[in-house]
Amino acid sequence: MREVLDLARSAAVTLTGMGSATPGCSAVQFGVTTDAEVAGFAARGAVGDIMGEWFDVEGNVVETNWSRRRIGLGLEELRELSNVVAVAGVSRRSTRSAARWRVA
């Protein structure tokens, strides 16, 4: 696993999806989580997720039970990379958050 994460850190371009914290969001559609769990994340301030890590409107990480069990680069580590491209769907709130997240 360490080798795979090291490869991710050294990638020429880091492309990731960005989901929203709304009912029926992509994480729910793909069976990764449930609407009830996403509602709990939203109640704690989450507006979206990148790579399974949830964030608020200011781009801060929202600690969830996912934070302790996910494997991958975290938002703070992604923020340090100069080559990240995050693709968001139609959620305006997530898109605004993405802009703030990158600038932060």
C-alpha positions in Angstrom: 0.0 0.0 0.0 2.9 2.4 0.8 4.2 2.0 -2.7 0.9 2.9 -4.3 0.5 6.0 -2.1 4.1 7.0 -3.0 3.2 6.7 -6.7 0.1 8.9 -6.1 2.3 11.5 -4.4 4.7 11.6 -7.3 2.1 11.7 -10.1 2.5 14.3 -12.9 -1.2 15.2 -12.5 -3.6 14.2 -9.6 -7.1 13.9 -10.9 -9.9 13.3 -8.4 -13.6 13.5 -8.2 -15.5 15.7 -5.7 -18.9 14.8 -4.3 -21.5 16.7 -2.5 -23.0 16.1 1.0 -26.6 15.8 -0.3 -29.1 13.0 -0.5 -28.4 10.8 -3.5 -24.8 12.1 -3.9 -22.3 10.1 -5.9 -21.0 8.3 -2.8 -24.5 7.1 -2.1 -25.1 6.2 -5.8 -22.0 4.1 -5.8 -23.0 2.3 -2.6 -20.1 3.7 -0.6 -22.3 5.2 2.0 -26.0 5.9 2.8 -28.1 9.0 2.7 -28.4 8.8 6.5 -24.6 8.8 6.9 -24.2 11.7 4.5 -26.9 13.6 6.4 -24.9 13.1 9.6 -21.8 14.4 7.8 -23.8 17.5 6.6 -25.1 18.0 10.1 -21.5 18.3 11.2 -20.8 21.0 8.5 -19.7 18.9 5.6 -20.6 20.1 2.1 -18.6 17.6 0.0 -15.9 15.0 -0.1 -12.7 14.4 -2.0 -11.3 10.8 -1.9 -13.6 9.9 1.0 -12.6 12.8 3.2 -15.4 15.3 4.0 -14.9 19.0 4.1 -16.8 22.1 5.0 -17.6 25.3 3.0 -14.2 26.8 4.0 -12.3 23.7 2.9 -11.6 22.4 6.4 -11.7 18.7 7.0 -14.8 17.5 8.8 -13.8 14.6 11.1 -16.1 11.6 10.5 -15.9 7.9 11.1 -14.5 7.7 7.6 -11.5 9.7 8.7 -10.3 6.8 10.8 -10.9 4.1 8.3 -10.0 5.4 4.8 -6.8 4.7 3.0 -5.3 7.3 0.7 -4.0 10.8 0.4 -5.7 13.2 2.7 -7.0 16.6 1.9 -4.1 18.3 3.8 -1.6 16.3 1.7 -3.5 17.0 -1.5 -3.4 20.7 -0.7 0.4 20.5 -0.7 0.5 19.2 -4.3 0.7 21.6 -7.2 -0.9 19.3 -9.7 -4.4 18.5 -8.3 -7.5 18.7 -10.6 -10.8 18.1 -8.8 -13.8 17.4 -11.0 -17.2 18.3 -9.4 -20.7 17.5 -10.7 -23.6 19.9 -10.7 -23.7 20.9 -7.0 -23.0 24.6 -6.9 -22.2 24.4 -3.2 -19.5 21.8 -3.7 -18.1 23.7 -6.6 -17.8 26.9 -4.6 -16.2 24.9 -1.8 -13.7 23.4 -4.2 -12.6 26.9 -5.2 -12.1 27.9 -1.6 -10.4 24.6 -0.8 -7.8 25.1 -3.5 -7.1 28.7 -2.6 -7.0 28.1 1.1 
